[in-house]
């Protein structure tokens, strides 16, 4: 299983409302933290400025693959805020294979998951809009400034 799949499975296991929005925002924040600390990203996602913040369409295929392989279970649910979303749950009957996630990566992921415990998609989206790469594009929540432009994570 490639590293992005391992990352998504790990984050889905650690977050109770792991929607696609939550997962991609967590990947983005983890990559920003890793770049700052260790000068390298955890994932291979290439983030663009999208309607709801940083996004890489590759995440669709990765999540589909994880569901197809039975690693994640996709369930339509209502979030704490009452919005309906597909929530990805780790299938506890599977082994969590994270052989490509280093100890350094795991520390970042665990710290991130702990610091955003209880945050849903809306709050995580607001957080990502306040990061330097998003601000560098002049992106505003609800706006369409520089839509589709690649985010330069090294500006963080």
MOWO-V130794 format. One record per residue. N is the residue number from 1. RES is the residue in one letter. SS is DSSP state (A for helix, B for strand, O for the rest). PHI is phi in radians with two decimals (NA if undefined). NEAR is the number of other C-alpha atoms within 10 Angstrom. Layout:
n;res;ss;phi;near
N;RES;SS;PHI;NEAR
N;RES;SS;PHI;NEAR
This chain:
n;res;ss;phi;near
1;X;O;NA;11
2;X;O;-1.22;13
3;X;A;-1.05;16
4;X;A;-1.05;21
5;X;A;-1.16;20
6;X;A;-1.09;21
7;X;A;-1.08;24
8;X;A;-1.10;25
9;X;A;-1.10;26
10;X;A;-1.11;20
11;X;A;-1.18;24
12;X;A;-1.12;24
13;X;A;-1.16;18
14;X;A;-1.63;17
15;X;O;-2.16;23
16;X;O;-1.24;18
17;X;O;-2.10;25
18;X;O;-1.37;26
19;X;O;-1.42;23
20;X;A;-1.05;20
21;X;A;-1.13;22
22;X;A;-1.05;23
23;X;A;-1.13;25
24;X;A;-1.22;26
25;X;A;-1.18;23
26;X;A;-1.14;26
27;X;A;-1.06;25
28;X;A;-1.04;24
29;X;A;-1.13;21
30;X;A;-1.10;24
31;X;A;-1.12;23
32;X;A;-1.08;23
33;X;A;-1.11;21
34;X;A;-1.11;20
35;X;A;-1.07;16
36;X;A;-1.17;15
37;X;A;-1.42;12
38;X;A;-2.16;12
39;X;O;1.11;11
40;X;O;-2.64;13
41;X;O;-1.45;19
42;X;O;-1.45;25
43;X;O;-1.71;20
44;X;O;-1.89;12
45;X;O;-1.09;17
46;X;O;-1.98;15
47;X;O;-1.45;23
48;X;B;-2.02;19
49;X;B;-1.39;22
50;X;B;-2.12;20
51;X;O;-0.92;16
52;X;O;-1.90;20
53;X;B;1.80;25
54;X;B;-1.04;25
55;X;B;-2.72;23
56;X;O;-2.36;16
57;X;O;-1.06;13
58;X;A;-1.02;13
59;X;A;-1.05;18
60;X;A;-1.03;11
61;X;A;-1.14;11
62;X;A;-1.11;17
63;X;A;-1.16;22
64;X;A;-1.05;14
65;X;A;-1.12;15
66;X;A;-1.14;21
67;X;A;-1.22;18
68;X;A;-1.03;12
69;X;O;-1.44;11
70;X;O;1.38;15
71;X;O;-1.31;23
72;X;B;-2.05;23
73;X;B;-2.01;19
74;X;B;-1.64;21
75;X;B;-2.28;12
76;X;B;-1.23;11
77;X;B;-2.47;15
78;X;B;-1.78;13
79;X;O;-1.32;17
80;X;O;-1.02;11
81;X;O;-1.51;9
82;X;O;1.60;8
83;X;O;-1.47;8
84;X;B;-1.48;11
85;X;B;-2.67;18
86;X;B;-1.46;17
87;X;B;-1.90;24
88;X;B;-1.73;28
89;X;B;-1.94;22
90;X;B;-1.23;26
91;X;O;-1.40;18
92;X;O;-1.14;12
93;X;O;-1.42;8
94;X;O;-1.76;11
95;X;O;-1.41;9
96;X;O;-1.49;14
97;X;O;-1.55;16
98;X;O;-2.14;17
99;X;O;-1.13;11
100;X;O;-1.63;14
101;X;O;-1.63;19
102;X;O;-1.27;11
103;X;A;-1.05;10
104;X;A;-1.06;12
105;X;A;-1.06;20
106;X;A;-1.09;16
107;X;A;-1.07;13
108;X;A;-1.05;19
109;X;A;-1.10;25
110;X;A;-1.15;14
111;X;A;-1.10;13
112;X;A;-1.10;17
113;X;A;-1.02;17
114;X;A;-1.17;12
115;X;A;-1.27;10
116;X;O;-1.94;13
117;X;O;-0.96;13
118;X;O;1.56;12
119;X;O;-1.50;16
120;X;O;-1.69;19
121;X;A;-1.06;22
122;X;A;-1.09;12
123;X;A;-1.16;13
124;X;A;-1.12;20
125;X;A;-1.12;20
126;X;A;-1.06;15
127;X;A;-1.07;13
128;X;A;-1.15;20
129;X;A;-1.19;20
130;X;O;-1.68;14
131;X;O;-1.55;15
132;X;A;-1.03;17
133;X;A;-1.05;22
134;X;A;-1.24;24
135;X;A;-1.13;15
136;X;A;-1.08;13
137;X;O;-1.56;16
138;X;O;1.25;13
139;X;O;-1.24;20
140;X;O;-2.14;17
141;X;O;-1.05;15
142;X;O;1.59;9
143;X;O;-1.57;12
144;X;O;-2.27;14
145;X;O;-1.08;15
146;X;O;0.95;16
147;X;O;-1.02;14
148;X;O;1.52;14
149;X;O;-1.36;13
150;X;B;-1.26;18
151;X;O;-1.50;21
152;X;O;-1.62;15
153;X;A;-1.23;21
154;X;A;-1.32;12
155;X;A;-1.32;13
156;X;O;-1.28;14
